[in-house]
């Protein structure tokens, strides 16, 4: 780090930093008024905001020029089957300020609960279908806590599929809660141990899961849903298994808990 700036220049440094912060805020500005839609999937809702950013290409270009690394437990074939790079902190702060009251209002989160946020990350699906573990070849839930929220910004188009939602046939569950988690997992593991899922990314119904609907990918579309819902990324294997941010299934993923 460079040496200290002389005292007389400190106000200029503050001014420049303020101007930079304002420029970054403008870079990741929301399109106003936001096009907020609520969609019902089974017994639950999701929020969709199309044309979310005023200039989404700026964020996509940052993603294209970012350095990606595998998600945690990628080598163990657990969790997200791809790679990630940290998204700009200014984008993360901007959407958090906008989404916290929206989430609390639309998903029944008590006002007095504090928000906790995970890393906000660019994500690309890169694992070949034949390399997926059985757990990665079925719908999943992110957490069973009551107010865990998943936020997904698509920086790719509709050719890359979308996000599918499901009901587990044997238990009748669409949402996995702390009260139902152990029973669901007992039945789920018994099923996949008896018959291994096909070597493919999951999308439609099968003997264990009923397809409830899909929110299609769309460039600059933000999607908000409970992470406790059974869901999966619906992948187009012809183009979506791709480690290049310019042509792959580029998304920005953020998770909140309250």
Secondary structure, DSSP 8 states (H G I E B T S, - for coil): ------GGGHHHHHHHHHHHHHHHHHHT-B-SS-EEEEEEETTEEEEEEES-BTTHHHHHHHHHTS--EE-TTTTTT-S-SEEEEE--HHHHHHHHHHHHHHHHHHTT--TT---EE---EEEEE---GGG--GGGGS-B-S--STT-EEEEEE-S-GGG-EEEEEEETTTTBSB--TTTHHHHHHHHHHHHHHS---SS---S--SSEEEEEEEE--TTEEEEEETTB-EEEE--TTTSS-S-TTTS--EEEEEEE-
